[in-house]
Amino acid sequence: MKIEAMTDRHREEVLSMMRVFYASPAVATDGSEEIFRADFDACIGPSPYLEGYVLTEDAALIGYAMVAKSFSTEYGCPCIWIEELYLEPEHCDQGFGSAFLRFVKEKYPEAIMRLEVEAENRRAMHVYRKNGFEEMPYIEMKV
């Protein structure tokens, strides 16, 4: 598997994957075309907050990921949020998700990594736990 920065040439394939991801039980919200396009544009643009990646195998796009950067005052260090990690179903359970998490940890060794996962997404939770993630006792709130 190869991990590379998302570019405009990946637009239609990534947007298609985003539609599938947001229609799945892995995400609590439905998203919208406007949000998908804004997220993609932020990934390939000059935003200092969001990075987008594509995962390929034999030059075929098999998934995408987005990571957001912030600072954790709770832990006193940079925080990298795994915002989205999607793999085509036929490429799950092959170690690609773990490989991406290792890639991020190697790129940002001084950062704490965080993510959100739906309780029903047992497959993803297994991958995250296997890679050292622990459940946090938080309730997330939004306006």
C-alpha positions as a Markdown table, in Angstrom:
| # | Residue | x | y | z |
|---|---|---|---|---|
| 1 | Met | 0.0 | 0.0 | 0.0 |
| 2 | Lys | 1.1 | 3.5 | -0.7 |
| 3 | Ile | 0.0 | 6.6 | 1.2 |
| 4 | Glu | 0.2 | 10.0 | -0.6 |
| 5 | Ala | -1.2 | 13.5 | -0.3 |
| 6 | Met | -4.7 | 14.0 | -1.7 |
| 7 | Thr | -4.7 | 16.1 | -4.8 |
| 8 | Asp | -7.4 | 17.5 | -7.2 |
| 9 | Arg | -6.9 | 14.5 | -9.5 |
| 10 | His | -8.4 | 12.3 | -6.7 |
| 11 | Arg | -11.5 | 14.5 | -6.3 |
| 12 | Glu | -14.2 | 12.4 | -7.9 |
| 13 | Glu | -13.0 | 9.1 | -6.4 |
| 14 | Val | -12.6 | 10.5 | -2.9 |
| 15 | Leu | -16.0 | 12.3 | -3.0 |
| 16 | Ser | -17.6 | 9.0 | -4.1 |
| 17 | Met | -16.0 | 7.2 | -1.1 |
| 18 | Met | -17.1 | 10.0 | 1.2 |
| 19 | Arg | -20.7 | 9.5 | 0.1 |
| 20 | Val | -20.4 | 5.8 | 1.0 |
| 21 | Phe | -18.7 | 6.5 | 4.3 |
| 22 | Tyr | -21.3 | 9.0 | 5.4 |
| 23 | Ala | -24.2 | 6.7 | 4.4 |
| 24 | Ser | -22.7 | 3.9 | 6.6 |
| 25 | Pro | -23.3 | 3.3 | 10.3 |
| 26 | Ala | -19.6 | 4.3 | 10.9 |
| 27 | Val | -20.7 | 8.0 | 11.0 |
| 28 | Ala | -23.4 | 9.6 | 13.1 |
| 29 | Thr | -24.2 | 12.4 | 10.6 |
| 30 | Asp | -25.2 | 12.2 | 7.0 |
| 31 | Gly | -23.0 | 15.0 | 5.7 |
| 32 | Ser | -23.9 | 16.7 | 2.4 |
| 33 | Glu | -22.4 | 17.4 | -0.9 |
| 34 | Glu | -21.5 | 20.9 | 0.3 |
| 35 | Ile | -19.7 | 19.6 | 3.3 |
| 36 | Phe | -17.9 | 16.8 | 1.3 |
| 37 | Arg | -16.6 | 19.4 | -1.2 |
| 38 | Ala | -15.6 | 21.9 | 1.5 |
| 39 | Asp | -13.7 | 19.1 | 3.3 |
| 40 | Phe | -12.0 | 17.9 | 0.1 |
| 41 | Asp | -11.0 | 21.5 | -0.8 |
| 42 | Ala | -9.6 | 22.1 | 2.6 |
| 43 | Cys | -7.5 | 18.9 | 2.3 |
| 44 | Ile | -5.9 | 19.9 | -1.0 |
| 45 | Gly | -5.7 | 23.7 | -0.2 |
| 46 | Pro | -3.5 | 25.7 | 2.0 |
| 47 | Ser | -5.4 | 25.0 | 5.2 |
| 48 | Pro | -2.9 | 24.5 | 8.1 |
| 49 | Tyr | -5.6 | 22.5 | 10.0 |
| 50 | Leu | -6.6 | 19.6 | 7.7 |
| 51 | Glu | -4.6 | 17.2 | 5.6 |
| 52 | Gly | -6.0 | 14.6 | 3.2 |
| 53 | Tyr | -4.4 | 11.4 | 2.1 |
| 54 | Val | -5.2 | 8.7 | -0.4 |
| 55 | Leu | -4.3 | 5.0 | 0.1 |
| 56 | Thr | -3.4 | 3.1 | -3.1 |
| 57 | Glu | -2.5 | -0.4 | -4.0 |
| 58 | Asp | -1.1 | -1.1 | -7.4 |
| 59 | Ala | -2.0 | 2.5 | -8.4 |
| 60 | Ala | -5.7 | 1.9 | -7.6 |
| 61 | Leu | -7.3 | 4.1 | -5.0 |
| 62 | Ile | -8.5 | 1.9 | -2.1 |
| 63 | Gly | -9.3 | 4.5 | 0.5 |
| 64 | Tyr | -8.8 | 7.9 | 1.9 |
| 65 | Ala | -8.1 | 9.6 | 5.2 |
| 66 | Met | -8.3 | 13.1 | 6.7 |
| 67 | Val | -6.4 | 14.3 | 9.7 |
| 68 | Ala | -6.9 | 17.6 | 11.6 |
| 69 | Lys | -4.3 | 19.4 | 13.7 |
| 70 | Ser | -4.9 | 21.1 | 17.0 |
| 71 | Phe | -3.2 | 21.5 | 20.4 |
| 72 | Ser | -4.3 | 19.5 | 23.5 |
| 73 | Thr | -4.0 | 21.6 | 26.6 |
| 74 | Glu | -5.1 | 18.5 | 28.5 |
| 75 | Tyr | -1.9 | 16.7 | 27.4 |
| 76 | Gly | 0.3 | 19.7 | 26.7 |
| 77 | Cys | 1.2 | 18.7 | 23.2 |
| 78 | Pro | 0.0 | 18.8 | 19.6 |
| 79 | Cys | -3.0 | 16.7 | 18.8 |
| 80 | Ile | -3.7 | 14.9 | 15.6 |
| 81 | Trp | -7.3 | 14.0 | 15.0 |
| 82 | Ile | -8.0 | 11.1 | 12.7 |
| 83 | Glu | -11.1 | 12.7 | 11.2 |
| 84 | Glu | -11.9 | 10.1 | 8.6 |
| 85 | Leu | -10.3 | 6.8 | 7.6 |
| 86 | Tyr | -12.1 | 4.9 | 4.9 |
| 87 | Leu | -11.1 | 1.7 | 3.1 |
| 88 | Glu | -13.1 | 0.1 | 0.3 |
| 89 | Pro | -14.7 | -3.0 | 1.9 |
| 90 | Glu | -12.7 | -5.5 | -0.1 |
| 91 | His | -9.5 | -3.9 | 1.4 |
| 92 | Cys | -10.5 | -4.1 | 5.0 |
| 93 | Asp | -8.8 | -6.6 | 7.4 |
| 94 | Gln | -5.6 | -6.5 | 5.4 |
| 95 | Gly | -3.6 | -4.2 | 7.7 |
| 96 | Phe | -4.1 | -1.0 | 5.7 |
| 97 | Gly | -5.8 | 0.9 | 8.5 |
| 98 | Ser | -3.0 | 0.0 | 10.9 |
| 99 | Ala | -0.4 | 1.0 | 8.3 |
| 100 | Phe | -2.1 | 4.4 | 8.0 |
| 101 | Leu | -2.1 | 4.9 | 11.8 |
| 102 | Arg | 1.6 | 4.1 | 12.0 |
| 103 | Phe | 2.2 | 6.6 | 9.1 |
| 104 | Val | 0.6 | 9.4 | 11.1 |
| 105 | Lys | 2.4 | 8.5 | 14.3 |
| 106 | Glu | 5.7 | 8.5 | 12.5 |
| 107 | Lys | 4.9 | 11.8 | 10.8 |
| 108 | Tyr | 3.9 | 13.4 | 14.1 |
| 109 | Pro | 5.8 | 11.6 | 16.9 |
| 110 | Glu | 5.3 | 14.4 | 19.4 |
| 111 | Ala | 1.6 | 14.5 | 19.1 |
| 112 | Ile | -1.2 | 12.6 | 20.8 |
| 113 | Met | -3.6 | 11.0 | 18.3 |
| 114 | Arg | -7.3 | 11.0 | 18.9 |
| 115 | Leu | -10.4 | 9.9 | 17.0 |
| 116 | Glu | -14.1 | 9.3 | 17.3 |
| 117 | Val | -15.7 | 6.0 | 16.5 |
| 118 | Glu | -19.3 | 4.8 | 16.6 |
| 119 | Ala | -19.9 | 2.0 | 19.1 |
| 120 | Glu | -21.4 | -0.1 | 16.4 |
| 121 | Asn | -18.3 | 0.0 | 14.3 |
| 122 | Arg | -16.7 | -3.0 | 16.0 |
| 123 | Arg | -14.2 | -3.6 | 13.1 |
| 124 | Ala | -12.8 | -0.1 | 13.4 |
| 125 | Met | -12.7 | -0.3 | 17.2 |
| 126 | His | -10.7 | -3.5 | 17.0 |
| 127 | Val | -8.1 | -1.9 | 14.7 |
| 128 | Tyr | -7.8 | 1.2 | 16.9 |
| 129 | Arg | -7.4 | -0.8 | 20.1 |
| 130 | Lys | -4.8 | -3.0 | 18.4 |
| 131 | Asn | -2.9 | 0.2 | 17.6 |
| 132 | Gly | -2.9 | 1.4 | 21.2 |
| 133 | Phe | -6.0 | 3.6 | 21.3 |
| 134 | Glu | -8.0 | 3.6 | 24.5 |
| 135 | Glu | -11.6 | 4.7 | 25.1 |
| 136 | Met | -12.0 | 8.0 | 26.7 |
| 137 | Pro | -14.8 | 8.8 | 29.3 |
| 138 | Tyr | -15.9 | 11.9 | 27.5 |
| 139 | Ile | -19.3 | 13.1 | 26.3 |
| 140 | Glu | -18.8 | 15.2 | 23.2 |
| 141 | Met | -21.1 | 18.3 | 22.9 |
| 142 | Lys | -21.6 | 20.7 | 20.0 |
| 143 | Val | -23.6 | 23.7 | 19.1 |
